[in-house]
Amino acid sequence: MTGFLIQSPLEHYANKTPEHPALSYQGCELSYGALNRRSNQLAQALLDNGAKRQDRIGIYMYKGLDLGVAIYGILKAGCVFVPLDPFMPADRLSFILADCEITHIISSDALSDTLNILGEKHDLNVYGIDVDSVHRGISWSDIAKQPTSCPALPMIDLELGYIMYTSGSTGVPKGMMHTHHGSITYARWGAEHVGLKQKDRVASHAPLHFDLSIFDFFSTAQAGATVVLVPEAVTRFPASWTKTIESERISVVFTVPHTLMSMLEQGAIEQRDLSSLRWILYGGEPYPPAKLRQLMLTLKGAKVTNVYGPAEAPSCTCYDVPLPSEGSNEPIPIGVVSRNSTDIIVDDNDEDCRVGQEGELCIRSSTLMVGYWNRPDLNEKAYLFRESFGPFPAVYYRTGDRVVRQADGNLQFIGRIDRMVKVRGHRVELDEVESVLSAHSGVFEAVAFTVPDGFDSLKIIAAVTLVKGTVTDEASVLRFARKKLPLYALPENIELLTTLPHNSSGKINRKLLAEQWVADHQA
Amino acid sequence: MTSSISNIRQHILTDILNDPSLELAPEQDLLLSGMLDSVSVMRLISWLENEYQISVPAEDILVEHFGSLNQIKQYLDTRISG
């Protein structure tokens, strides 16, 4: 009904319900009609300035109504949007710009300091800024002079819609390529599962570079409903966040357990009317059952779904959670594969596991990424092929997650097969943290490990030994790392040690380091 | 005891961010500059409660009270004198 491309629902509702708000941000709204016109103009401006079909275009912005214009403008120009975390250090941004050859960025004056640093190394057209800087700047008022018609481009759903970067174990981030087809499949799943209606007001709580945002923007658009953009600062303050739910009458939210747990503990919830919330989806990390029970007893009117899926295979399984029984410590299952996806669990030899046997979860779905940008080495290992018919194998994505299928059919998450960890919902490769620390000239050897953070999640701690004769301190190593790693991946502490403990096979004993750290910091 | 911006700044830089060499202006946005995340906000508040012998009720933990050093000082002064 609403077409094959990510922008098709926007165009459909711009015709059908042009006045209905597509986006809401701090009391201001942008209707479907206006969002469609403004994104057509941005698309025209991109093409005018030389953007070509499937060019990668950066979105480097804080939350705001313009964010929606950026997303759809890029897609309507036949290009690929690349979310760039506004809190990311300049070095990391610079890597991504070079990696996927970004020469056009949609941004804002609020980020002009970093844009200037980037402009020294990269040749950039920057859209949405008003100040003249080292870049070629194109302001919103320039863009508003463009025609409001959509550029007529032949596009099909197998083209890329977006590339999302995530932590990579070799020390640099890796970009996951997603097609319109995959994204629309994900969006349809979300809209159907939650039964989104036009009157729904769906929070955009997660940042754009986090794949939950695909649900927020595109599932919502499937129903012609409204996305409520939550300012970044508000997401850091539970009581501000609950105030926003109340004042914006938010009905659906997809977030990480940390947000929900702190909302219950520090959200001044007894003073708020949160009756508008009808569905809460969470993912990224397990939710402690006792805490989830507390949440569900407090927000009785809201259904809760545990959504599982790495950003390479978003929302591939889900579980509508019944109220956990009192005192239960039974982990919440990740459920069964979502509609239009299928799964197998394989052992170390890629043989199918029996019910009850632990193995790696592999997913086949049209929501799968088509691969990592520019990384044939990773793409070779990312998939499992099974004979299907003729020359066409069935392609499964290897999630790297160990799971077990319970007798009732539900999957239970066990852990990772590698060293990826989750820090309050953010994916971090500990190998990347170590590789960044080791790049400091004074560091001889670096290890990173996790310990409980006291908020039901993990925090990263590092221990380093120094090159002989080097004089440096923790602050210097941390300063160095801060330039390369996002805040959530930055070790909370770096211990300077004279030697690192090794186990019998000669490997660094990270488990012992973590145990020692916990013991030392308990008092 | 009155609150002091330099005391709070020093705590944020030394104890939360572990890097006294960073710069932090009184009006600088602590959140959008990426200095503090949700966990460090909570750590900062429990330190403030201890340091200034006050209690910060959940309904006061709002962006407008803790968005910058200036705002923190302003909020603390109302709590301390009240």
Interface residues (C-beta under 8 A of the other chain):
Chain A: Y62 P86 F87 A110 P231 E232 A233 V234 T235 R236 F237 P238 A239 S240 K243 H258 T259 S262 E265 Q266 G267 A268 Q271 R424 D453 F455 K459 E474 A475 L478 R479 R482 L487 Y488 N493 I494
Chain B: N18 D19 P20 S21 D29 L31 L32 G34 L36 D37 S38 V39 V41 M42 P57 A58 E59 D60 I61 L62 V63 E64 F66 G67
